[in-house]
Amino acid sequence: MKTPNSAVKKVIIVGGGAAGWLTAAILASARPDLTITLIESPDVKILGVGEGTWPTMRNTLQQIGISELQFVTACDASFKQGTSFHNWLDDISPHQYYHPFSLPLDYPNPALGSWWQHYQGQQSFAHSTTSQAILCDHSRAPKQPQTPPFAGVVNYGYHLDAHKFAMLLQNHATQYLGVTHLSDHIQAISGSTDGPIESVTGRSQGEIYGDLFIDCSGFAARLIGQHYGTELRSCEQTLANNSAVAMPVNYQQANSDIASVTRSTAQDYGWIWDIGLPTRKGVGYVFSDEHCSREEALSTLGEYIRHDVTSEDDPDLSQARFFNFKPGYRETLWRHNCVAIGTSAGFLEPLEASALVMIEMAAGHLAEQMPATSEQFEPAARQFNQLFTQRWQRAVDFLKLHYVLSHRRHNTYWRQMTALETTSQQLRDWLSLWQSRMPLGSDFPLREELFPAASFQYVLYGMGQSTQTALNGNPHSLHQAYEQLRHLCHQQLNGLPSNRELLSALSVLN
């Protein structure tokens, strides 16, 4: 039995996969004074459908001590510079826009939106304000082979094989960071549902005691959901997608270009992701099973692959895997001495790849603000829950923005997804304000925003919205910045290798 004010020394992580092992590595590297044990069930397979990261992953890898070369080669990774959206505006004419990772020129100049509309409106916002758009047009890499690790000519994250990433993190955490790995299935949890967890009981290891328990058990939410009964706040009325079918796809040719972006293509009942890795692609259809059957979803995915010029002609659809999820999040993520991280905390949908960055943020916050004693769990929990509830709300609003701006209203699915009544009051307020000005940093007061104002700008203007305002500020300075950007585009386009060329050069160094 724990004393009311015992020191926090032993952390137990229940669940492996990317969430468990990334959390373990972040905590162990930042807090070597803690004893960290990860319990991974041999009965549970990780989801591992393929992942995209935010640029934050570069700092995370540095902090936990994994080199970029090791990461890229071990995880079959490629370089990601943002997302390319296709046919989201309507279902009639082709339309494409980018949400790149680099900030717009002269950011955060509040006059940029009105300047772009007055002088460069015939060109997309991303192409007018960053060199990254044209680099993505040509599948260019974000750096040269001689560029130092984790540095880039433009901002970038990664695409990766989720299974291989989890294995890399496991090996690194256990061999270099002192994390203990137990392969065991949790059968029981000791402790009142109104108080702290005392221990968990494994099928083979018996009782395992800890001071703080981290639930990384995925959708099962073994601790936060099953033990404590903490409810999931449903987002189904706002974000209807609750199913996906995914599969690996071979390239048409071994030397096919590796896209510098996640490709997202709107469909009748959702959207298809297309992620390029060095040896294959990961392709999947996210949809609402209320509006679309599994058979129709698989057929749609097959048609997409067969019509994609970079994919193999005859995909083996038997490799496709279906999974279901409930879009939502827990407002109480930390209860007593239990913290939920990963899909046990919540899951919305893979649009904009927010899953891994939420894990990074949660584990980073915990590492930085780990309570010294059990007496401090309650105040730490209140702070954590308030902050991450705001982040989940922000993620919901940002994802919904992609849908509500669409003109697709040809069926019940898109009418539901584009209806203003299914958005939050906050998003409706922003949409009203952004009719006369661009999204500004002051709209987003969190210290570490999940999505900065620039992300909202790229989506808002990419989807054809305009801000009805007179030109303000000094257009001359923006003209100059634009001319410098054009020169920079020319230099980078000529000086940067393709994604595949860079990855081939790095493979030689390994």
C-alpha positions in Angstrom: 0.0 0.0 0.0 1.3 3.4 -1.0 1.7 6.1 1.6 -0.2 9.4 1.0 3.0 11.2 0.0 5.3 8.6 -1.4 8.0 9.5 -4.0 7.3 8.8 -7.6 10.1 6.4 -8.7 8.6 3.6 -10.7 6.7 4.1 -13.9 4.7 1.2 -15.5 3.7 1.6 -19.2 0.9 -0.8 -20.2 1.1 -1.4 -24.0 3.7 -1.2 -26.7 3.5 -0.1 -30.3 4.6 3.4 -31.3 2.7 5.0 -28.4 4.2 2.8 -25.7 7.7 2.7 -26.9 7.9 6.4 -27.9 6.6 7.3 -24.5 9.1 5.1 -22.8 12.0 6.5 -24.8 11.0 10.1 -24.2 10.6 9.5 -20.4 13.7 7.5 -20.0 15.9 9.9 -21.9 14.6 12.9 -20.0 14.3 11.2 -16.6 17.1 8.7 -16.0 16.2 8.8 -12.3 13.0 6.9 -12.9 12.6 3.1 -13.2 10.5 2.5 -16.3 8.9 -0.9 -17.2 6.9 -1.5 -20.3 4.5 -4.4 -20.4 3.5 -5.5 -23.9 0.9 -8.2 -24.5 1.9 -11.0 -26.8 -1.8 -11.4 -27.7 -2.2 -7.9 -29.2 -0.9 -6.8 -32.5 -0.1 -3.1 -33.1 -2.2 -1.2 -35.6 0.8 -0.2 -37.7 -0.9 0.9 -40.8 1.8 3.4 -41.8 2.5 6.8 -40.3 3.2 10.3 -41.1 5.0 12.6 -38.6 5.2 16.3 -37.9 8.6 18.1 -38.0 8.6 17.8 -34.2 9.8 14.2 -34.6 13.3 15.5 -35.6 13.7 17.0 -32.2 12.3 14.0 -30.5 14.7 11.6 -32.2 17.6 13.8 -31.2 16.5 14.0 -27.6 16.1 10.2 -27.3 19.4 9.6 -29.0 18.5 8.0 -32.3 20.5 9.3 -35.3 18.6 10.4 -38.4 20.5 7.9 -40.6 19.7 5.0 -38.2 16.0 6.1 -38.1 15.6 6.4 -41.9 17.3 3.1 -42.7 15.7 1.1 -39.9 12.1 2.4 -40.5 12.0 2.4 -44.3 11.4 6.1 -43.9 11.1 8.9 -46.4 11.0 12.7 -46.0 7.6 14.4 -45.7 7.1 18.1 -46.4 3.4 18.4 -45.8 0.1 17.2 -47.3 -1.3 17.5 -50.8 -5.1 17.6 -51.0 -6.9 16.5 -54.1 -10.5 17.1 -55.1 -11.6 18.3 -51.7 -13.2 21.4 -53.1 -15.9 19.6 -55.1 -16.6 16.5 -57.0 -16.9 18.1 -60.4 -13.5 19.6 -61.4 -10.0 18.6 -60.4 -8.5 20.7 -57.6 -5.3 20.5 -55.6 -3.6 22.4 -52.8 -0.8 22.0 -50.3 -0.5 22.3 -46.6 3.3 22.5 -46.4 5.4 22.4 -43.3 7.4 25.6 -44.0 5.9 28.9 -42.9 4.6 31.4 -45.4 6.9 34.3 -46.5 7.1 37.2 -44.0 5.2 35.2 -41.5 3.3 36.3 -39.3 2.6 39.5 -41.4 -1.2 40.1 -41.0 -1.2 41.8 -44.5 -0.1 38.6 -46.3 -3.6 37.3 -47.0 -4.9 40.5 -48.5 -1.6 41.0 -50.5 -1.9 37.5 -51.9 -5.5 38.0 -53.0 -4.7 41.4 -54.7 -1.5 40.5 -56.4 -1.0 36.7 -56.6 -4.6 35.3 -56.4 -4.1 33.5 -59.8 -1.5 31.4 -58.1 -2.2 29.1 -55.1 -1.4 30.5 -51.7 1.2 27.9 -51.0 3.0 28.4 -54.3 2.9 32.2 -53.7 4.2 32.1 -50.2 6.7 29.2 -49.9 9.2 27.4 -52.0 8.1 24.1 -50.6 5.1 23.9 -52.9 7.1 23.7 -56.1 9.6 21.3 -54.5 6.7 19.0 -53.7 5.4 19.4 -57.3 8.7 17.8 -58.4 9.2 15.3 -55.5 12.3 17.0 -54.3 14.0 16.2 -51.0 14.1 18.8 -48.2 17.9 18.7 -48.0 21.1 17.6 -49.7 23.1 14.5 -48.8 25.8 16.6 -47.2 23.3 18.6 -45.1 23.8 17.9 -41.4 21.4 15.3 -39.8 18.1 16.8 -38.7 18.8 20.0 -40.6 17.0 21.0 -43.8 16.8 23.6 -46.5 13.0 23.5 -45.9 11.0 22.2 -42.9 10.3 18.5 -42.9 9.0 15.5 -41.1 8.9 11.8 -42.1 6.8 9.0 -43.5 7.7 5.6 -41.8 6.8 2.0 -41.4 5.0 1.9 -38.0 6.0 -1.7 -37.2 9.7 -1.0 -37.9 9.5 2.3 -35.9 8.1 0.5 -32.9 10.8 -2.1 -33.1 13.6 0.5 -33.4 12.2 2.3 -30.4 12.0 -0.9 -28.4 15.6 -1.9 -29.1 16.9 1.6 -28.4 14.9 2.0 -25.2 15.9 -1.4 -23.8 19.5 -1.4 -24.9 20.5 2.2 -24.3 17.9 3.9 -22.1 17.4 1.3 -19.4 13.8 0.5 -20.0 12.7 -2.9 -18.8 10.5 -4.9 -21.3 8.0 -7.5 -20.1 6.1 -9.6 -22.6 2.9 -10.4 -20.6 -0.8 -10.0 -20.9 -2.5 -8.0 -18.1 -5.3 -10.0 -16.5 -6.2 -7.9 -13.5 -5.7 -4.5 -12.0 -5.5 -3.9 -8.2 -6.8 -0.8 -6.8 -10.1 1.0 -6.3 -11.8 2.6 -9.2 -12.0 5.7 -7.0 -8.3 5.7 -6.0 -4.8 5.0 -7.3 -3.8 1.8 -9.1 -1.6 -0.4 -6.8 -0.5 -3.0 -9.3 -1.3 -4.8 -12.5 -1.3 -8.6 -12.7 0.3 -10.3 -15.6 -0.5 -13.8 -16.8 3.1 -15.0 -16.4 4.7 -12.2 -14.3 2.1 -12.0 -11.5 1.7 -8.7 -9.7 3.7 -5.7 -11.0 3.8 -2.7 -8.7 4.3 0.9 -9.7 3.9 4.5 -8.7 2.6 5.9 -12.0 0.8 3.8 -14.6 0.7 5.0 -18.3 -2.1 3.5 -20.4 -0.7 2.9 -23.9 -3.0 -0.1 -24.6 -4.6 1.4 -27.6 -8.3 1.3 -28.3 -8.8 -1.2 -25.5 -7.9 1.5 -23.0 -7.3 -1.2 -20.4 -6.6 1.2 -17.5 -8.3 4.5 -18.2 -11.3 3.0 -19.9 -11.9 -0.5 -18.6 -10.7 0.0 -15.1 -11.6 3.6 -14.3 -14.6 3.8 -16.7 -13.5 7.1 -18.1 -15.9 7.9 -21.0 -14.8 8.8 -24.5 -16.2 12.1 -25.6 -17.7 11.2 -29.0 -17.0 13.4 -32.0 -19.1 11.3 -34.4 -21.5 14.2 -35.2 -18.6 16.4 -36.1 -16.2 13.9 -37.7 -18.3 11.0 -39.1 -15.4 8.8 -40.3 -15.1 5.7 -38.1 -13.5 3.0 -40.3 -10.5 2.5 -42.6 -9.1 -0.1 -45.0 -5.4 -0.1 -45.6 -2.8 -2.1 -47.5 0.8 -2.0 -48.8 1.2 -1.3 -52.5 4.2 -1.8 -54.7 5.5 0.9 -57.0 4.9 0.6 -60.7 8.7 0.8 -61.2 11.4 0.3 -58.7 12.8 3.8 -59.3 9.4 5.6 -59.2 9.4 9.0 -57.6 8.8 9.0 -53.8 6.3 11.7 -53.1 7.4 14.5 -50.7 3.9 14.7 -49.2 1.1 12.6 -47.9 -1.5 12.6 -50.7 -5.1 12.9 -49.5 -7.8 12.4 -52.1 -11.5 13.0 -51.3 -13.9 10.3 -52.1 -17.7 9.9 -51.9 -17.7 8.7 -48.3 -14.3 9.9 -47.0 -10.8 10.2 -48.3 -7.8 8.1 -49.4 -4.3 8.5 -48.0 -1.3 7.7 -50.1 2.1 7.6 -48.3 5.3 6.9 -50.2 8.1 4.9 -48.6 11.4 3.8 -50.3 10.3 0.2 -51.0 6.5 0.5 -51.2 3.5 2.8 -50.6 1.0 2.6 -47.8 -2.5 3.4 -49.1 -5.8 3.5 -47.2 -9.4 4.7 -47.4 -10.9 6.4 -44.3 -14.7 6.3 -44.5 -17.9 6.3 -42.5 -19.5 2.9 -42.2 -22.9 4.5 -41.7 -22.7 5.6 -45.4 -20.4 3.1 -47.0 -20.1 -0.7 -46.8 -16.8 -2.6 -46.5 -17.2 -4.0 -49.9 -17.7 -0.6 -51.5 -14.8 0.9 -49.5 -12.5 -1.9 -50.7 -13.7 -1.5 -54.3 -13.0 2.3 -54.1 -9.5 1.7 -52.8 -8.8 -0.8 -55.5 -10.0 1.6 -58.2 -7.8 4.3 -56.8 -4.7 2.1 -56.8 -5.4 0.8 -60.4 -5.7 4.4 -61.7 -2.6 5.7 -59.9 0.3 5.9 -62.3 2.9 5.2 -59.6 1.2 2.1 -58.2 1.2 -1.5 -59.5 -1.4 -2.3 -62.0 -3.0 -5.3 -60.3 -3.0 -4.8 -56.5 -3.6 -7.8 -54.2 -6.7 -6.6 -52.3 -6.5 -9.7 -50.1 -3.7 -7.9 -48.2 -6.1 -5.1 -47.2 -6.9 -4.8 -43.5 -10.0 -3.2 -42.0 -10.2 -1.5 -38.7 -12.8 0.5 -36.9 -12.5 3.3 -34.4 -14.7 5.6 -32.4 -13.8 9.3 -33.2 -13.4 11.0 -29.9 -11.2 11.7 -26.9 -11.2 11.5 -23.1 -11.5 14.8 -21.3 -10.0 13.0 -18.3 -6.8 11.7 -19.6 -5.0 11.6 -16.2 -6.9 10.0 -13.3 -5.3 9.4 -9.9 -2.0 7.8 -10.9 -3.0 6.7 -14.4 -2.3 8.7 -17.6 -3.6 7.8 -21.0 -1.3 8.4 -24.0 -2.0 7.4 -27.6 -5.2 5.9 -28.9 -6.2 5.0 -25.3 -6.5 8.8 -24.9 -8.4 9.3 -28.1 -8.4 9.0 -31.9 -10.0 11.2 -34.5 -8.8 10.2 -37.9 -5.4 10.2 -39.7 -6.1 13.4 -41.6 -3.1 15.7 -40.9 -1.2 13.0 -39.0 -1.9 14.3 -35.5 -1.6 10.9 -33.7 2.2 10.7 -33.2 2.6 14.4 -32.4 0.0 14.1 -29.7 2.0 11.2 -28.2 5.2 13.4 -28.4 3.4 16.3 -26.7 1.9 14.2 -23.9 5.1 12.2 -23.1 7.2 15.4 -23.3 4.8 17.2 -20.9 4.9 14.3 -18.5 8.8 14.1 -18.7 9.0 17.8 -18.0 6.4 18.0 -15.3 6.5 14.6 -13.6 5.3 15.0 -10.0 7.9 14.3 -7.4 5.4 12.7 -5.0 2.0 11.0 -5.2 0.5 13.9 -3.3 1.1 16.0 -6.4 -0.8 13.7 -8.8 -4.1 15.5 -8.5 -2.9 19.1 -9.3 -0.7 17.7 -12.1 -3.7 15.8 -13.4 -5.9 18.9 -13.5 -3.3 20.9 -15.4 -2.6 18.0 -17.8 -6.3 17.4 -18.5 -7.1 21.0 -19.1 -4.2 21.5 -21.5 -4.8 18.3 -23.5 -8.5 18.7 -23.7 -7.8 22.1 -25.4 -5.4 20.4 -27.8 -7.9 17.7 -28.7 -10.6 20.4 -29.3 -8.2 22.3 -31.5 -7.4 19.1 -33.5 -11.2 18.5 -34.0 -11.6 22.1 -35.2 -8.7 21.9 -37.6 -9.8 18.6 -39.1 -13.3 19.8 -39.5 -12.1 22.9 -41.3 -11.0 20.7 -44.2 -14.6 19.4 -44.6 -16.7 22.5 -43.8 -15.0 24.5 -46.6 -15.8 21.9 -49.2 -18.5 22.4 -51.8 -19.2 18.7 -51.9 -22.8 18.2 -50.9 -23.9 15.6 -53.4 -24.7 12.9 -50.7 -25.7 12.6 -47.1 -22.1 12.0 -46.0 -20.8 15.3 -47.4 -23.9 17.2 -46.3 -23.3 16.1 -42.8 -19.5 16.8 -42.9 -20.0 20.3 -44.4 -22.9 21.4 -42.2 -22.0 24.4 -40.0 -24.4 22.9 -37.3 -21.9 20.0 -36.8 -19.0 22.4 -36.1 -18.0 23.9 -32.7 -18.9 27.4 -31.7 -15.2 28.2 -31.8 -14.8 27.2 -35.4 -17.9 29.0 -36.4 -16.6 32.2 -34.7 -13.3 31.8 -36.5 -15.0 31.3 -39.9 -17.0 34.5 -39.3 -13.9 36.5 -38.3 -11.8 35.1 -41.2 -14.3 36.6 -43.7 -12.5 39.9 -43.2 -9.0 38.9 -42.1 -6.7 36.0 -42.3 -6.1 33.6 -39.4 -3.6 35.2 -37.0 -1.4 33.9 -34.2 -3.5 35.7 -31.6 -6.4 33.4 -32.5 -4.4 30.5 -31.0 -3.2 31.3 -27.5 -1.8 28.0 -26.4 1.9 28.0 -25.6 2.5 25.0 -27.9 -0.1 25.0 -30.6 -0.8 21.7 -32.3 -1.5 23.6 -35.5 -0.2 27.1 -35.9 -2.0 30.0 -37.6 -0.1 29.2 -40.8 -1.7 25.7 -41.0 -5.2 27.3 -40.9 -4.1 29.8 -43.6 -2.9 27.1 -46.0 -6.2 25.2 -45.6 -8.5 28.2 -45.7 -6.9 29.8 -48.8 -6.2 26.4 -50.4 -9.9 25.6 -50.3 -10.7 28.8 -52.2 -11.8 31.1 -49.4 -11.2 34.8 -49.6 -11.0 37.5 -46.9 -13.1 40.4 -48.1 -10.9 43.2 -47.0 -9.0 46.1 -48.6 -5.2 45.7 -49.1 -3.5 46.8 -45.8 0.1 47.1 -44.7 3.0 47.8 -47.0 2.7 45.9 -50.3 6.3 47.0 -51.3 7.9 44.9 -48.6 5.8 41.9 -49.6 6.6 42.4 -53.3 10.3 42.3 -52.3 9.9 39.2 -50.2 8.0 37.5 -53.1 10.8 38.3 -55.6 13.3 36.8 -53.2 11.1 33.7 -52.8 11.0 33.3 -56.6 14.8 33.4 -56.7 15.0 30.9 -53.9 12.6 28.6 -55.6 14.8 28.5 -58.7 17.9 27.8 -56.6 16.3 25.0 -54.5 14.7 23.3 -57.5 18.0 23.1 -59.2 20.1 22.3 -56.1 18.0 19.7 -54.3 17.9 16.0 -55.2 14.7 14.0 -55.5 13.5 12.2 -52.5 14.6 8.9 -53.9 18.0 10.2 -54.8 18.6 11.5 -51.3 17.4 8.3 -49.7 19.7 6.3 -52.0 22.7 8.4 -51.1 21.9 8.0 -47.4 21.6 4.2 -47.8 25.2 4.1 -49.1 26.4 5.8 -45.8 24.7 3.3 -43.6 
